[in-house]
């Protein structure tokens, strides 16, 4: 008997993405799975039910989750959705586990085996499953588009018979996946771009995209990167020196985009009201870390507000603002991970709890919270 995969329609009003595409449905069926897609699940990502049906899925309703062996979602199931999960079912989603231990306990009590895609280790084998990268890439792109939409001047330099329009000066703070895409997008639009990051490896990446690198390059800077490729928390002394350099630089910028987001921690404050006040009136700041409190002082989640004369953009779920693209990438991330749980011989679910990807991402299993970071017992080799 085939295992049943249920693709849920997101219940959060600000979540337009979906966890499967017509392409991934077709591939799941090719793996020997039966796929049921909740009616209307893909509409906000430009995937009509007919496309899923053409790929071989059945169109169902929310209660069909009760018969599913695997549930694919974008966001962690809410309490009302948890009631429709059968015991032992696998749930794969962006679980947002930090600070949500109570929700994890509820999922464990329901007997669900849950996986947090955002905890996927950054290793070669898991690159195609890295939702943080796939979604951050689009968020970095959209940050520049949002900034350009609010900016009341042209981005590129234009030389006309009536005079010259100067190029916009864009400063990107944080040169991870989102930051690098923001740099590339701003450059494509003709802006003069600069960027900063506390990781030494970022300097070469920034330069390769044609942007100027801005940082205090002392001994602490040269050692500032974790084994996982994330930025380390810097000392107060370094932060003060870097803030002084950045403050001087920001005063000359038209658009500032901040991308500093450390998983499970409050976002570091990078841009103060004083820095905003030093910018020209009508300048733009885009904060991509608003979900963790924001990098820009005065930012408000889900809003565009004026702070010290600067338009501060604090949209939530920025990748969701390009949902049609984001869903295609996210769906592929999920499919690639799900494939590791399917036996090639039997075409049945065969969960290997010793797999490093499973160890790193499994939150609940067998009625308990099992991830060591969230109250579970630490297994040898667990990430």
C-alpha positions, -999 to +999 in steps of 0.1 A: +000+000+000+014+034-010+023+060+017+001+091+015+015+126+014-008+155+022+000+190+011-017+214+033-031+248+025-015+273+048-039+288+075-018+318+084-032+349+066+002+362+058+016+330+042+010+327+005+036+300-001+028+263-006+048+232+002+046+214-032+047+223-069+032+204-098+067+192-106+074+179-071+040+162-070+049+143-102+082+132-087+066+121-054+042+099-074+072+086-093+086+076-059+056+054-053+037+079-030+001+088-032-004+126-030-034+146-018-033+184-021-058+205-001-081+225-024-067+259-031-033+252-014-013+267-043-036+295-056-015+323-040+016+308-056+000+307-090-005+269-089-042+261-096-057+228-084-059+216-120-021+217-123-018+194-093-044+171-107-026+170-140+006+160-122-013+131-106-025+144-072-059+141-057-075+173-046-089+170-010-099+189+021-082+198+054-096+167+071-077+144+047-046+151+068-060+125+092-051+097+067-017+110+057+016+094+065+035+126+056+023+161+059+041+189+040+037+225+051+054+258+049+047+268+086+044+248+118+009+233+122-013+253+145-032+237+174-064+232+153-043+215+125-025+193+150-059+176+158-059+163+122-025+146+124-025+109+129-002+093+154+032+086+139+027+108+109+057+127+096+054+165+094+080+185+075+079+223+076+096+255+087+089+249+124+102+281+140+111+261+172+131+288+191+109+302+219+080+279+208+087+249+231+051+247+242+040+242+205+067+215+202+053+197+233+018+198+218+031+182+186+050+156+206+019+148+226-001+143+194+025+116+184+038+135+153+073+130+140+083+165+131+112+180+111+124+216+111+137+224+076+155+255+089+178+232+111+191+214+080+229+212+084+249+233+059+268+204+044+274+195+007+249+166+008+221+189+021+226+219-002+195+212-022+175+209+010+186+243+025+155+263+029+172+291+046+193+297+016+166+292-010+142+316+007+169+341+018+180+344-018+146+356-028+143+378+003+175+396-007+162+402-042+128+414-030+145+437-004+160+457-033+128+457-053+109+470-022+135+497-016+133+508-053+095+509-050+097+533-021+126+553-033+114+585-051+145+587-074+159+565-102+184+538-091+209+540-120+228+570-132+211+586-162+227+612-184+201+632-203+200+665-222+182+680-192+209+669-168+224+639-150+205+618-125+231+604-100+231+567-092+216+556-059+241+546-032+231+512-016+247+498+015+240+461+024+247+450+060+254+413+061+268+394+031+252+360+036+228+345+010+203+373+013+229+401+013+248+388-017+216+386-037+207+421-026+241+433-038+237+416-071+202+429-076+211+465-067+241+463-090+218+451-118+196+481-112+226+504-116+232+514-080+266+521-065+268+493-039+288+488-008+285+461+019+298+449+053+300+416+071+319+402+101+330+371+082+364+375+065+353+352+036+326+377+027+351+404+016+361+384-016+324+375-023+314+412-020+342+423-043+334+396-069+299+412-073+314+446-079+306+462-045+330+479-021+337+461+013+334+481+045+347+467+078+372+471+106+396+444+096+414+437+129+425+403+144+390+396+158+375+402+124+399+377+109+387+350+133+350+358+131+332+328+115+318+296+130+324+261+116+289+261+102+295+293+082+275+316+104+287+349+118+299+348+154+287+372+181+314+400+181+329+416+212+315+449+225+348+466+216+347+454+180+310+463+177+319+499+189+346+503+163+325+488+135+295+509+145+317+541+142+329+531+107+294+522+096+278+553+111+302+575+090+294+554+059+256+553+064+254+591+064+264+591+027+239+564+016+205+565+000+194+530+008+205+507+036+195+470+036+201+449+068+202+411+067+218+401+101+197+372+114+212+347+139+190+316+143+174+315+178+187+348+190+174+384+190+186+403+159+216+425+166+209+462+165+230+476+136+213+509+127+205+534+154+181+563+153+212+586+153+225+568+121+191+572+105+190+609+114+224+613+097+209+601+063+192+625+039+155+629+043+136+604+022+163+578+023+153+541+027+162+514+052+150+478+046+152+454+076+152+417+067+156+406+104+123+420+116+110+386+127+137+385+154+132+421+165+150+438+136+184+453+130+171+489+126+159+509+156+123+519+152+114+492+126+078+479+129+069+444+117+047+444+086+049+481+081+067+510+063+073+537+089+092+570+090+120+570+116+141+602+118+129+611+083+140+578+068+114+553+054+120+521+073+106+490+056+098+461+079+078+437+058+074+402+074+079+370+053+097+388+025+103+356+005+065+352+006+062+385-013+075+365-043+055+335-034+053+319-069+091+317-071+096+309-034+072+280-034+089+263-064+123+264-045+108+255-011+089+225-027+121+212-042+139+215-008+112+194+008+111+168-020+148+163-018+147+157+019+116+134+017+134+113-009+160+104+017+132+088+038+118+066+010+132+030+005+143+025-031+135-012-028+101-012-012+091+024-021+078+027+015+087+052+042+118+040+059+129+066+085+166+062+095+170+080+129+208+076+126+209+097+094+228+129+101+201+150+084+173+133+105+193+139+137+199+175+129+162+183+120+140+160+140+122+179+167+096+154+180+093+116+177+076+088+197+056+112+218+086+132+230+107+163+221+139+147+209+161+175+196+188+184+222+184+221+216+148+220+227+147+198+257+154+164+241+180+139+252+213+146+234+222+117+211+258+110+202+265+129+170+233+149+171+236+183+155 
